[in-house]
Amino acid sequence: MSGIRRGLVVRTVFAVKRGWYRLRYPRLRLGAGVEIRGRIRLRRGVRVSIGAHTRVNKLVRFAGPGEVRVGADCLLNATWIGTWTSVTIGDRCLLSDCELLDNDFHNLAPDRRHDPPTAATRAPITVEDNVWIGAHALVMKGVRIGRDSVVGAATVVRADVPPGVVVIGNPQQIAKKFND
């Protein structure tokens, strides 16, 4: 099979998959050229918008009644996003087998843990452009990760991350600054 013909077949397969997912999930918006190499799963009424030319590998899951916006030219690889408010991911981001949770799911106070979650249990997450979030990292509610930053594997992000740094560990700490 020639390279041109193979390219046409691949583009056709991705177009068919985009069409199928749009039918399966009416709350899913897919930009031009999104490549779904794995699977997408939406639960609990979540609204998801994925920007142009983003690649989806393995199983990528979205859950909750909130909204997720993924920019263009991103890679989502086995990512899980739970949202009660909103999760915004900029352009050219790499998310590798990580979790983003904009809520605690339960109240913290022992006498209120079985009550329905309150507004204090949730806050939006923002991931700015060109951020790389490593495998098994956990990004918690209310966090902003600055442009060009890296979140190391298995890092727990509980506070804002400035632009242009590498954070690692639990609790997170800055391991490198790109502008130094």
N, C-alpha and C positions, 0 to 999 in steps of 0.2 A: 504494500500500500504506500503510495507516495506521501510525502510530508504534507502536501497541500490537502490531499484527500483526508488524511488522518486528522489534520487540524479542523477540517469541516465537520468530521464525525464527532470529535471531542466537543466543539462548540454546540453542535446539535444536541448532544447528550445533556450538556449543562443547561441549555435552553428548555429542554423537556423537563428536567428536574426542577428548574425555577417555576415553570408553569404548574407542575404537580403540587409543589409546596404552597404556591399562591392559592390554589383551589382548596387544599387541605386546611390551611390556616388563613382565614380572611383577615386576621389582625397582623399579618406578616407582609411587610413591604420590602421588595428586593430590588436593588439598583441594577443597572445594566451590567452585564458581564460577571455577575456573582457566580462563583464556582463552588457548587456544593459537591464536594468529594466524599463527604461522610453523610451524616443525617442531622436534621434539626428537629427539636421537640419543643413545643410551646404548651404551657399548662396554666390554668387558673385565669384566663382572660388577659394575659400579658400582651401588650402591643409592642411589636418589634419592627424596626426599620434598619436594614442593612445596606450600606452604601455600595456604590459601583466598584466592581472588580475586587471585592473582598472574597477571600477563600475560606471555606468552611470545611474542616477536616474532622474526622471521627464523629462522635456524637456531641453536639452542642445543644445545651438545654437552657431554656428560659422559663421562669415560673414567677407567679405572683400577679397581682392586679395592676402593677405599675407599667412603666414604659421604658424601653431600651432603644437607644439610638447608637448605631455603629457607623463610623465614618467610612470613607472610601479607602480602597487598597489595604485593608487590614487582613490579618490571619487570625481566625478563631479555631483553636485546636483543642477539642475535648474540654471546652469551657462550660461552666455552669454559672448562670446569673439569676439571682433571686431578687425581685424588686417589688416593693410596695409603693415606692415613689417614682424615682427615675435613676437610670444608669446611662451616662453619656460617655461614649468612647470616640475619641478623635480619629483623624485620618492616619493611615500608615502605622497602626498599632499591631503588636504581636501579643496575643494572649494564648499561653500554652498551658493547658490542663490545670487551670486555676479556677477560683471561685470569687465572685463579687456579690456581696450581700448588703443591700441598703437598709437592712432591718435586723432586729434581734429576735424576731418571731414571738418572743414572750416578754412580759414585764420583768424587770430585775428584782423588785421587792418580793420577798418570799410569800407574803400574804396576797400578792396580786399576780403570781405567775400563771395561774390558770384562767385569769380574766382575759378578755379579748385585748390584743395589743393596742396601745395608745399611740398618739402622735410622737411621744418621746422615744418610742422604740424604733424610729426610722428617720433617715436623712439621705438625701441624694448623693450619688457618687459621680465624680467627673474624672475621666482619664483624658488628659490632653493629648495632642498630636505626637506621633512617633514614640510612644511608650512601649516598652517590652515588659510583660509580666510573666515571670518564670513559672515552671511547673510546681504545682501544689501550694502556690501562694494563696493567701486569703486576704481580700480587700474588704474592710469593714465599712459600715455606714458612715456617711458624712465626710468621706475622704476625697481630697483632690490630689491627683498625681500629676505633677508638672511635666511639661513638654520635654521630650528627649530623655526622660528618666528610665531607669531599669529597676524592676522589683525582682530580687533574687529568688531562686527556688526556695519554697517552703517558708517564705517571709510572711509574717502577719502584719498587715498595714492597718494601723489604728489611728494614725494622724496624717495630716497633709505631708506630701513629699514635694520638695522644691524642684524646680526645673533643672535638668542636666546633672542628675546624681544617680548613683547606684545605692539602693538600700537593701540590707540583708537582716535576717534574724528575727527573733521574737523576745523582747520588743524590737521593732525595726531600728536600725541605726544606719547612718550614712557611711558607706565604705569607700566611696570614690566620688570626686567631683570632676566632671568632664572639662570644666573651664580652667582648671588649675594647671 
